[in-house]
Amino acid sequence: MSNKVFKVVLLQALPASGKSEVRNFMAHVEPERLRDEFHIGANLQLDDFPYVHMMRRIDNELEAMGEARIFYPGEAPFIDGRDWGTLCNLLNEDYHDLMNRVKVCPDSAAQYLFDRLDRAGLGAGIPPRMGLLKEEVRAKLAEKLEAEARAMLNEKQDAYPESFEDRTVVIECARGGPDGSSMPLTGTFGYQYSLPMFCPEILENAAILYIWVTPEESRRKNADRADPNDPGSNLHHGVPIAVMLGDYGCDDMEYMRERSKENCVSFEAHGKHWDIPIGVFDNRVDKTSFLRAEPEAWDKDKVEDVTRAIRAATDAMFENYNK
């Protein structure tokens, strides 16, 4: 792979801060400009939101059958906070499958997803849950979710490229902690928990593009973008307010960055020390909401403003990359 582009970009921020909008912007930048101006190759995109959406779908279908919910107690944070690690492990597996072009064709994509959820949870220390469902409940659940699970699996495997030359894997996720928390965050909250959960293969190739918004702005934009008719959409899904306050009421990335090597985020994981380069895109004054519209409707001046801000962040990231 070329040393002119990032191999992996961890695109991280609070919900509705502009992550998916930045991804949408990059998808419409000419490949040569993306590489030369932003150090980003043709995107290969991984995101944990589809798994969050499917966890909620599973719970809603279980509840409709009179069964106990597994992941979320309604419109509230995770029942078990270690599921933040479950999501990281699913992304680790997706990255492995992408880099090795692993293709599977299970008889049931839903049953395959259920097994993946249990395996990823075990990696975070959570005993199996899907595997303990009664056989008839699991079968009915799989029937209900098969079409969505098959579409997810097909989309993942259809994205495998012929070559990784000048390609950048963009991994998007949001992390935080309860409103009013003091720093440092502890337990399973924030980046202090999730960053070390990423596998060495991701971390050794990664730089962080962090989009900085306040929790208040995150909540405002979350309410603005929410479309109840499109709950599975990256650009238009809404996070329940109890989750916004309980899981995303604050953010520890700046705290970690201020205590790390310059222009890096430093932590211990997998028996070694990591200094991951970081660039900050300051979106506290909203620069990105217009990117939810169709590209032909984008305002030229706003595009130039976003271009300058992202370029400054990616230049900062690249300064410490490959060192």
FIDRENFI-670410 format. One record per residue: x, y, z of N, C-alpha, C in turn; residue number from 1. Coordinates in steps of 0.001 Angstrom, whole numbers. Example, Ala and Ser with C-alpha at 12.3 -4.5 7.8 and 13.67 -1.06 7.14 Angstrom:
# residues 2
      n.px      n.py      n.pz     ca.px     ca.py     ca.pz      c.px      c.py      c.pz   num
     13190     -5690      7800     12300     -4500      7800     13200     -3300      7800     1
     12850     -2250      7080     13670     -1060      7140     12900        30      7870     2
//
This chain:
# residues 323
      n.px      n.py      n.pz     ca.px     ca.py     ca.pz      c.px      c.py      c.pz   num
       828     -1200         0         0         0         0       864      1253         0     1
       348      2322      -576      1097      3552      -699      1302      4213       647     2
      2488      4850       839      2707      5630      2059      2247      7070      1878     3
      1540      7350       793      1006      8689       556      -352      8885      1208     4
      -998      7788      1617     -2338      7883      2200     -2377      7128      3526     5
     -3326      7500      4369     -3574      6750      5593     -4111      5377      5233     6
     -3626      4361      5921     -4194      3032      5722     -5522      2896      6455     7
     -5583      3463      7671     -6803      3407      8483     -7034      4779      9101     8
     -8252      5283      8980     -8669      6497      9685     -9804      6124     10632     9
     -9592      6375     11929    -10651      6223     12915    -11401      7553     12976    10
    -12606      7569     12425    -13419      8784     12359    -14317      8790     13585    11
    -14011      9674     14546    -14631      9556     15860    -15150     10891     16368    12
    -16256     10821     17093    -16890     12020     17642    -18187     11615     18320    13
    -18826     12583     18971    -20157     12366     19518    -21159     12163     18380    14
    -22341     11603     18685    -23351     11437     17633    -23738     12769     17003    15
    -24076     12710     15733    -24582     13856     14977    -23582     14998     14894    16
    -22301     14706     15143    -21284     15752     15118    -20803     16058     13712    17
    -21113     15166     12771    -20712     15387     11384    -19909     14254     10785    18
    -19778     13122     11488    -18961     12013     10977    -19485     11496      9639    19
    -20762     11144      9612    -21330     10603      8378    -21372     11659      7284    20
    -21524     12920      7684    -21535     14000      6700    -20150     14177      6084    21
    -19097     14045      6909    -17736     14121      6378    -17472     12950      5444    22
    -17944     11769      5819    -17814     10618      4922    -18521     10883      3598    23
    -19702     11468      3668    -20447     11781      2450    -19691     12801      1599    24
    -19065     13776      2251    -18258     14768      1542    -17097     14080       819    25
    -16365     13232      1546    -15205     12572       951    -15593     11678      -217    26
    -16789     11109      -153    -17247     10243     -1237    -17464     11009     -2529    27
    -17560     12346     -2434    -17809     13158     -3622    -16614     14038     -3995    28
    -15450     13747     -3404    -14211     14433     -3788    -13485     13557     -4809    29
    -12953     14170     -5859    -12239     13408     -6876    -11093     12622     -6230    30
    -10874     11374     -6660     -9861     10527     -6017     -8486     11169     -5952    31
     -8057     11860     -6997     -6729     12465     -6990     -6640     13571     -5934    32
     -7690     14391     -5829     -7715     15446     -4817     -7757     14849     -3422    33
     -8538     13810     -3240     -8649     13172     -1929     -7291     12663     -1466    34
     -6556     12075     -2397     -5225     11542     -2070     -4221     12668     -1855    35
     -4168     13631     -2749     -3112     14648     -2710     -3353     15726     -1662    36
     -4615     16085     -1417     -4915     17173      -495     -5257     16703       912    37
     -5790     15464      1043     -6252     14991      2341     -5534     13722      2819    38
     -4626     13171      1980     -3882     11954      2332     -4819     10762      2539    39
     -5951     10786      1886     -6949      9730      2031     -7169      9076       675    40
     -7043      7749       653     -7276      7017      -573     -8756      6739      -784    41
     -9058      6056     -1849    -10435      5642     -2089    -10950      4920      -849    42
    -12131      5335      -386    -12617      4878       915    -13141      3451       898    43
    -12768      2717      1937    -13423      1478      2312    -13969      1737      3710    44
    -15281      1670      3884    -15896      2212      5087    -16474      1125      5981    45
    -16110      1211      7265    -16657       347      8300    -17320      1228      9350    46
    -18414       740      9925    -19203      1555     10851    -19895       609     11820    47
    -19947       979     13117    -20635        97     14056    -22122       425     14186    48
    -22595      1511     13559    -24016      1841     13698    -24940       742     13182    49
    -24664        89     12044    -25580      -976     11616    -25753     -2072     12667    50
    -24715     -2342     13452    -24843     -3347     14507    -25701     -2824     15658    51
    -25535     -1545     16000    -26404      -937     17018    -27858     -1039     16573    52
    -28106      -715     15311    -29466      -782     14770    -30016     -2202     14847    53
    -29208     -3200     14501    -29680     -4582     14538    -29874     -5071     15976    54
    -29050     -4609     16909    -29274     -4951     18325    -30654     -4457     18783    55
    -31002     -3241     18386    -32316     -2708     18747    -33427     -3470     18024    56
    -33195     -3847     16783    -34194     -4631     16052    -34416     -5977     16732    57
    -33328     -6616     17147    -33438     -7901     17852    -34275     -7734     19122    58
    -33949     -6710     19912    -34675     -6494     21163    -36156     -6218     20915    59
    -36447     -5409     19914    -37850     -5085     19637    -38638     -6316     19204    60
    -38018     -7168     18404    -38699     -8400     17980    -38855     -9368     19140    61
    -37838     -9460     19998    -37960    -10324     21183    -39087     -9837     22088    62
    -39152     -8536     22309    -40202     -7984     23162    -41582     -8265     22574    63
    -41696     -8159     21254    -42980     -8437     20596    -43396     -9892     20771    64
    -42412    -10777     20968    -42695    -12200     21192    -42902    -12524     22671    65
    -42818    -11489     23532    -42978    -11724     24962    -41709    -12181     25636    66
    -40569    -12028     24966    -39281    -12444     25516    -38529    -11228     26081    67
    -37559    -11520     26937    -36768    -10452     27543    -35843     -9819     26518    68
    -35664     -8498     26649    -34702     -7797     25806    -33286     -8194     26234    69
    -32338     -8150     25287    -30978     -8628     25522    -29976     -7479     25611    70
    -30095     -6515     24735    -29070     -5478     24605    -29466     -4149     25248    71
    -30682     -3695     24994    -31129     -2384     25464    -32437     -2521     26254    72
    -32549     -1856     27412    -33817     -1864     28155    -34752      -786     27634    73
    -35173      -905     26398    -35977       147     25787    -35094      1250     25231    74
    -35578      2481     25268    -34849      3629     24719    -33858      4152     25754    75
    -32920      3336     26145    -31976      3656     27212    -30619      3051     26867    76
    -29559      3401     27634    -28231      2838     27345    -28186      1320     27474    77
    -27063       749     26999    -26856      -700     27047    -27181     -1272     28422    78
    -27757     -2481     28438    -27911     -3224     29684    -26545     -3532     30275    79
    -25603     -3924     29438    -24229     -4244     29842    -23281     -3338     29056    80
    -22594     -2430     29757    -21713     -1475     29094    -20584     -2108     28315    81
    -20280     -3375     28615    -19222     -4038     27851    -19593     -4247     26391    82
    -20868     -3991     26051    -21248     -4089     24636    -20581     -3015     23787    83
    -20014     -1953     24407    -19146     -1061     23627    -17954     -1854     23088    84
    -17482     -2801     23883    -16416     -3687     23420    -16907     -4672     22378    85
    -18157     -5133     22520    -18758     -5986     21494    -18704     -5299     20133    86
    -19062     -4015     20112    -19046     -3269     18853    -17628     -3151     18298    87
    -16655     -2895     19172    -15261     -2828     18705    -14826     -4164     18122    88
    -15218     -5254     18764    -14826     -6577     18271    -15484     -6893     16930    89
    -16708     -6435     16729    -17346     -6612     15423    -16586     -5843     14344    90
    -16151     -4623     14668    -15346     -3856     13711    -13999     -4525     13464    91
    -13391     -5077     14521    -12138     -5822     14336    -12330     -6968     13349    92
    -13431     -7678     13504    -13709     -8811     12615    -13987     -8334     11192    93
    -14719     -7229     11067    -14975     -6678      9739    -13671     -6264      9058    94
    -12763     -5676      9830    -11478     -5264      9264    -10687     -6491      8804    95
    -10660     -7522      9633     -9965     -8758      9248    -10579     -9343      7979    96
    -11903     -9397      7937    -12576     -9967      6767    -12303     -9142      5515    97
    -12289     -7822      5674    -12008     -6946      4540    -10600     -7169      4011    98
     -9616     -7126      4896     -8225     -7221      4459     -7897     -8591      3879    99
     -8648     -9606      4287     -8421    -10966      3782     -9507    -11413      2798   100
    -10415    -10498      2487    -11514    -10746      1550    -12252    -12044      1893   101
    -12602    -12166      3166    -13299    -13362      3642    -14754    -13320      3175   102
    -15172    -14317      2436    -16553    -14386      1971    -17213    -15646      2522   103
    -18433    -15470      3005    -19219    -16592      3511    -20578    -16544      2848   104
    -21239    -17682      2792    -22586    -17745      2231    -23427    -18660      3127   105
    -23777    -18175      4317    -24526    -19020      5244    -25956    -19244      4767   106
    -26539    -20363      5185    -27943    -20617      4855    -28828    -19520      5425   107
    -28473    -19031      6617    -29219    -17944      7240    -28248    -16841      7635   108
    -28374    -15678      7011    -27520    -14553      7374    -27850    -14045      8769   109
    -29110    -14178      9183    -29495    -13746     10529    -28852    -14635     11584   110
    -28901    -15936     11394    -28268    -16847     12354    -26756    -16605     12405   111
    -26173    -16323     11263    -24744    -16003     11207    -24448    -14732     12010   112
    -25304    -13713     11872    -25149    -12487     12650    -25295    -12768     14138   113
    -26254    -13601     14510    -26434    -13930     15935    -25160    -14555     16513   114
    -24544    -15457     15755    -23305    -16092     16207    -22182    -15060     16337   115
    -22118    -14130     15398    -21098    -13072     15459    -21285    -12201     16696   116
    -22525    -11858     17005    -22794    -11038     18189    -22335    -11746     19457   117
    -22606    -13034     19559    -22154    -13782     20744    -20634    -13857     20804   118
    -19997    -14098     19669    -18537    -14200     19634    -17891    -12867     20007   119
    -18418    -11776     19464    -17876    -10456     19775    -18111    -10110     21243   120
    -19256    -10495     21780    -19530    -10253     23190    -18599    -11032     24094   121
    -18327    -12274     23728    -17375    -13076     24513    -16022    -12391     24586   122
    -15594    -11784     23502    -14325    -11074     23486    -14299     -9880     24419   123
    -15489     -9376     24778    -15600     -8266     25728    -15931     -8752     27131   124
    -15997    -10078     27285    -16251    -10652     28608    -17703    -10922     28912   125
    -18578    -10897     27903    -20009    -11104     28119    -20380    -12537     27723   126
    -21028    -13295     28611    -21458    -14647     28246    -22419    -14624     27069   127
    -22537    -15736     26325    -23430    -15785     25162    -24868    -15441     25544   128
    -25535    -14757     24639    -26939    -14407     24855    -27821    -14973     23744   129
    -27425    -14754     22497    -28224    -15267     21394    -28275    -16790     21427   130
    -27153    -17397     21803    -27081    -18851     21833    -27913    -19481     22931   131
    -28342    -18675     23902    -29150    -19199     24997    -30646    -19031     24765   132
    -31016    -18393     23659    -32439    -18287     23328    -33016    -19670     23021   133
    -34281    -19862     23348    -34940    -21106     22976    -34910    -21266     21453   134
    -34726    -22497     21016    -34530    -22755     19586    -35647    -22169     18736   135
    -36921    -22311     19203    -38033    -21815     18411    -38069    -20279     18391   136
    -37613    -19652     19480    -37554    -18188     19529    -36474    -17682     18573   137
    -35325    -18321     18633    -34225    -17897     17753    -34602    -18084     16284   138
    -35280    -19184     15965    -35683    -19443     14583    -36678    -18386     14101   139
    -37636    -18041     14946    -38620    -17025     14569    -37961    -15664     14417   140
    -37029    -15367     15314    -36289    -14104     15253    -35484    -14024     13959   141
    -34822    -15128     13606    -34031    -15157     12375    -34907    -14930     11156   142
    -36095    -15509     11160    -37013    -15327     10035    -37399    -13852      9886   143
    -37655    -13192     11012    -38050    -11786     10989    -36929    -10881     10459   144
    -35676    -11228     10761    -34549    -10346     10480    -33688    -10784      9299   145
    -34080    -11861      8644    -33233    -12427      7602    -32944    -11433      6472   146
    -33950    -10753      5995    -33741     -9851      4855    -32745     -8747      5205   147
    -32870     -8164      6383    -31957     -7096      6792    -30540     -7626      7011   148
    -30442     -8789      7646    -29127     -9370      7903    -28440     -9759      6594   149
    -29204    -10281      5629    -28629    -10669      4341    -28137     -9432      3592   150
    -28906     -8354      3655    -28492     -7118      2983    -27209     -6577      3597   151
    -27087     -6637      4929    -25860     -6197      5606    -24667     -7020      5165   152
    -24837     -8337      5123    -23741     -9223      4756    -23334     -9011      3301   153
    -24315     -8878      2418    -23999     -8648      1011    -23276     -7327       810   154
    -23744     -6285      1481    -23100     -4977      1349    -21652     -5026      1815   155
    -21415     -5718      2909    -20050     -5863      3430    -19159     -6579      2423   156
    -19601     -7703      1901    -18748     -8513      1039    -18634     -7938      -368   157
    -19646     -7231      -810    -19577     -6604     -2129    -18570     -5459     -2166   158
    -18188     -4942      -999    -17272     -3798      -933    -15801     -4201     -1002   159
    -15502     -5501      -985    -14105     -5921     -1030    -13463     -5484     -2344   160
    -12319     -4802     -2294    -11670     -4332     -3519    -10746     -5378     -4114   161
    -10384     -5198     -5359     -9391     -6072     -5975     -8001     -5780     -5438   162
     -7747     -4518     -5065     -6442     -4110     -4550     -6637     -3092     -3432   163
     -5674     -3063     -2496     -5695     -2079     -1423     -4744      -917     -1693   164
     -4164      -882     -2871     -3260       209     -3228     -4014      1531     -3205   165
     -3441      2519     -2504     -4046      3853     -2389     -5474      3791     -1866   166
     -5729      2873      -952     -7033      2753      -299     -6902      3131      1176   167
     -7954      3730      1727     -8011      4062      3136     -9270      3446      3742   168
     -9092      2680      4815    -10229      2126      5543    -10669      3155      6576   169
    -11886      3656      6439    -12440      4637      7372    -13377      3898      8329   170
    -13048      3947      9621    -13823      3248     10642    -14522      4299     11502   171
    -15833      4317     11445    -16610      5350     12131    -17259      4792     13393   172
    -17122      5521     14496    -17857      5175     15706    -17905      6372     16648   173
    -18881      6364     17547    -19058      7430     18529    -18939      6836     19932   174
    -18273      7558     20807    -18135      7127     22197    -18262      8338     23119   175
    -18608      8099     24387    -18735      9178     25347    -19033      8638     26730   176
    -19577      9499     27575    -19905      9129     28935    -21114      9905     29431   177
    -21574      9615     30653    -22782     10260     31171    -22633     11766     31348   178
    -23725     12469     31139    -23769     13911     31345    -23322     14237     32770   179
    -22425     15208     32902    -21967     15640     34213    -20800     14848     34772   180
    -20271     13894     34010    -19149     13080     34497    -17892     13930     34632   181
    -17079     13588     35615    -15751     14187     35723    -14762     13312     34971   182
    -13652     13893     34600    -12609     13173     33875    -11540     12688     34850   183
    -10902     11577     34592    -11088     10718     33412    -12327      9843     33531   184
    -12897      9492     32381    -13952      8500     32376    -13375      7150     32780   185
    -14210      6310     33346    -13762      4999     33818    -14699      3917     33306   186
    -14365      2679     33620    -15209      1561     33223    -15262      1411     31715   187
    -16461      1212     31190    -16627       955     29756    -16980      2221     28977   188
    -16882      3381     29615    -17243      4625     28944    -16071      5206     28160   189
    -16403      5900     27084    -15458      6751     26389    -14406      6029     25565   190
    -13510      6855     25017    -12416      6339     24191    -11357      5644     25027   191
    -11285      5992     26317    -10305      5331     27180    -10573      3828     27250   192
    -11821      3399     27061    -12157      1976     27023    -12088      1420     25611   193
    -12661      2149     24641    -12841      1570     23303    -11582      1571     22457   194
    -10757      2616     22526     -9554      2622     21689     -8666      1402     21952   195
     -8413      1027     23213     -7589      -166     23446     -8263     -1470     23018   196
     -9575     -1429     22745    -10264     -2638     22304    -10031     -2935     20826   197
     -9563     -1941     20073     -9279     -2214     18668     -8051     -3119     18554   198
     -8078     -3985     17555     -7014     -4974     17394     -5709     -4295     16965   199
     -4560     -4927     17236     -3283     -4343     16836     -3194     -4046     15348   200
     -3821     -4874     14524     -3752     -4665     13075     -4390     -3335     12667   201
     -5421     -2923     13386     -6015     -1602     13135     -5136      -510     13719   202
     -4733      -654     14979     -4013       415     15661     -2671       727     15003   203
     -1974      -288     14503      -654       -28     13937      -737       716     12602   204
     -1925       800     12022     -2108      1502     10749     -2977      2750     10869   205
     -3360      3124     12101     -4432      4094     12291     -3945      5512     12551   206
     -4772      6452     12128     -4737      7839     12578     -6178      8205     12914   207
     -6351      9173     13818     -7685      9555     14280     -8065     10905     13682   208
     -9203     10947     13009     -9821     12201     12612    -10980     12430     13576   209
    -10794     13415     14460    -11762     13677     15519    -12562     14931     15183   210
    -13873     14797     15198    -14746     15929     14930    -15262     16449     16268   211
    -14900     17685     16566    -15137     18266     17880    -16426     19079     17881   212
    -17400     18609     18673    -18599     19392     18958    -18871     19316     20453   213
    -19641     20232     20966    -20052     20164     22362    -21183     19149     22497   214
    -21376     18579     23690    -22524     17681     23884    -23857     18359     23573   215
    -23958     19643     23891    -25206     20367     23616    -25463     20451     22112   216
    -24407     20737     21340    -24541     20789     19890    -24842     19408     19322   217
    -24233     18382     19902    -24505     17014     19476    -25986     16685     19657   218
    -26551     17062     20793    -27966     16776     21042    -28864     17572     20094   219
    -28500     18837     19840    -29299     19654     18924    -29311     19054     17523   220
    -28132     18691     17033    -28043     18151     15676    -28688     16770     15593   221
    -28594     15999     16668    -29238     14695     16693    -30750     14846     16521   222
    -31332     15808     17212    -32769     16047     17080    -33115     16532     15679   223
    -32261     17381     15111    -32534     17935     13779    -32495     16875     12690   224
    -31565     15914     12818    -31381     14964     11716    -32336     13779     11795   225
    -32940     13540     12979    -33695     12301     13205    -34893     12207     12261   226
    -34970     11115     11523    -36100     10826     10649    -36694      9494     11098   227
    -37851      9518     11776    -38426      8267     12288    -38759      7264     11198   228
    -38842      7727      9959    -39138      6821      8845    -37877      6183      8254   229
    -36708      6566      8781    -35446      6048      8244    -34470      5746      9385   230
    -34866      4897     10361    -34056      4686     11567    -32746      3972     11321   231
    -32593      3296     10185    -31357      2586      9888    -30360      3372      9079   232
    -30682      4645      8781    -29828      5460      7928    -28681      6080      8706   233
    -27466      6068      8113    -26333      6742      8747    -26564      8238      8860   234
    -27169      8846      7846    -27320     10295      7813    -28550     10786      8565   235
    -29553      9929      8771    -30830     10426      9282    -31332      9698     10534   236
    -30546      8808     11127    -31030      8130     12324    -30922      9044     13542   237
    -31796      8823     14513    -31773      9585     15751    -31429      8696     16931   238
    -30640      9211     17871    -30286      8493     19087    -31255      8916     20181   239
    -31858      7974     20944    -32787      8359     22011    -32144      9316     23013   240
    -32932     10258     23538    -32381     11282     24417    -31775     10678     25681   241
    -32338      9583     26191    -31757      8954     27375    -30348      8442     27087   242
    -30127      7968     25870    -28798      7506     25472    -27874      8704     25247   243
    -28395      9759     24652    -27582     10964     24451    -27052     11499     25779   244
    -27865     11433     26830    -27452     11934     28141    -26642     10887     28912   245
    -27016      9617     28774    -26374      8573     29568    -25076      8057     28999   246
    -24951      8068     27670    -23744      7551     27012    -22925      8626     26318   247
    -23565      9725     25937    -22896     10745     25132    -23034     12146     25736   248
    -23192     12204     27058    -23326     13502     27709    -22011     14243     27853   249
    -20920     13561     27609    -19588     14163     27595    -18690     13309     26720   250
    -17452     13764     26552    -16542     13148     25593    -15130     13284     26158   251
    -14373     12185     26167    -13041     12221     26800    -11878     12307     25816   252
    -12156     12577     24528    -11050     12611     23575    -10103     13776     23859   253
    -10645     14956     24130     -9786     16099     24419     -8988     15868     25697   254
     -9615     15260     26685     -8907     14945     27931     -7722     14033     27652   255
     -7945     12988     26852     -6863     12065     26518     -5790     12757     25685   256
     -6215     13566     24722     -5260     14229     23823     -4346     15173     24590   257
     -4900     15883     25560     -4107     16847     26333     -3050     16167     27199   258
     -3222     14883     27444     -2297     14137     28303     -1454     13148     27513   259
     -1360     13355     26223      -658     12445     25327       498     13153     24645   260
      1288     12376     23937      2308     12943     23070      1654     13954     22133   261
      2393     15012     21773      1832     16090     20969      1213     15563     19666   262
       -11     16024     19391      -761     15651     18188     -1003     14147     18089   263
     -1085     13503     19264     -1370     12074     19319     -2359     11793     20447   264
     -2901     10596     20439     -3625     10060     21583     -2852      8832     22044   265
     -2448      8835     23306     -1547      7800     23832     -2292      6910     24825   266
     -2030      5605     24753     -2650      4656     25680     -1894      3333     25610   267
     -2220      2460     26558     -1633      1126     26602     -2659       107     26115   268
     -2225      -837     25294     -3114     -1898     24814     -2285     -3021     24231   269
     -2744     -4242     24398     -2108     -5411     23800      -636     -5525     24217   270
      -347     -5126     25442      1002     -5271     25981      2002     -4264     25462   271
      1544     -3155     24868      2487     -2151     24374      1887      -752     24473   272
      2723       252     24225      2305      1644     24255      1999      2118     22834   273
       916      2883     22701       502      3384     21394       416      4908     21417   274
       929      5545     20377       753      6973     20135        81      7100     18768   275
     -1232      7286     18766     -1983      7327     17521     -2116      8780     17067   276
     -1618      9139     15871     -1743     10526     15397     -3203     10972     15338   277
     -3436     12236     15671     -4804     12762     15658     -4841     14130     14993   278
     -5920     14379     14269     -6236     15698     13747     -7632     16060     14194   279
     -7861     17330     14505     -9142     17782     15042     -9830     18704     14042   280
    -11031     18341     13675    -11897     19179     12849    -12891     19842     13800   281
    -12733     21150     14010    -13577     21889     14955    -14913     22205     14293   282
    -15951     21478     14719    -17290     21649     14161    -18261     22179     15214   283
    -17705     22861     16229    -18571     23403     17277    -19528     24447     16720   284
    -19079     25192     15723    -19987     26000     14915    -20241     25187     13643   285
    -21461     24777     13460    -21803     23755     12467    -21337     24113     11059   286
    -20484     23246     10516    -20001     23401      9144    -20531     22329      8199   287
    -21212     21304      8720    -21418     20093      7928    -22863     19694      7654   288
    -23848     20262      8342    -25228     19779      8172    -25704     19873      6730   289
    -25208     20862      5986    -25643     21020      4590    -25267     19820      3726   290
    -24306     19009      4202    -23843     17864      3426    -24841     16708      3430   291
    -25929     16829      4207    -26977     15809      4155    -27806     15918      2882   292
    -27763     17087      2262    -28515     17293      1019    -27799     16621      -150   293
    -28460     16587     -1288    -27837     16056     -2498    -26682     16973     -2923   294
    -25577     16408     -3442    -24386     17206     -3758    -24661     18406     -4661   295
    -25596     18279     -5567    -25864     19403     -6469    -26446     20606     -5721   296
    -26914     20376     -4495    -27480     21477     -3705    -26475     22074     -2722   297
    -25250     21546     -2686    -24269     22042     -1730    -23836     23466     -2077   298
    -23767     24328     -1059    -23322     25694     -1226    -21804     25735     -1431   299
    -21358     26443     -2458    -19936     26460     -2827    -19061     26999     -1696   300
    -19488     28083     -1049    -18689     28674        30    -18590     27728      1219   301
    -19673     27036      1512    -19649     26076      2621    -18735     24895      2298   302
    -18735     24464      1058    -17831     23387       638    -16380     23811       827   303
    -16055     25044       446    -14686     25535       615    -14308     25602      2084   304
    -15240     26004      2945    -14987     26081      4385    -14706     24695      4960   305
    -15523     23722      4591    -15323     22345      5054    -14000     21798      4529   306
    -13691     22091      3279    -12449     21608      2673    -11241     22101      3452   307
    -11212     23374      3785    -10082     23933      4547     -9963     23277      5918   308
    -11095     23092      6588    -11073     22547      7949    -10611     21092      7966   309
    -11100     20295      7024    -10702     18888      6980     -9245     18767      6555   310
     -8812     19591      5608     -7420     19539      5166     -6467     19863      6321   311
     -6800     20858      7138     -5946     21201      8280     -5847     20027      9257   312
     -6967     19344      9476     -6959     18204     10400     -6155     17037      9834   313
     -6345     16717      8555     -5633     15574      7986     -4140     15870      7815   314
     -3777     17130      7586     -2356     17487      7550     -1719     17236      8914   315
     -2417     17603      9986     -1897     17375     11337     -1734     15888     11609   316
     -2685     15084     11150     -2599     13637     11316     -1402     13071     10575   317
     -1216     13532      9342      -192     12946      8476      1225     13319      8930   318
      1338     14441      9646      2652     14888     10112      3318     13839     10988   319
      2524     13116     11783      3088     12099     12679      2863     10669     12168   320
      2303     10534     10965      1999      9210     10437      3245      8603      9808   321
      3373      7289      9938      4528      6545      9403      5841      6919     10095   322
      5770      7525     11290      7015      7843     12007      7367      6713     12957   323
//
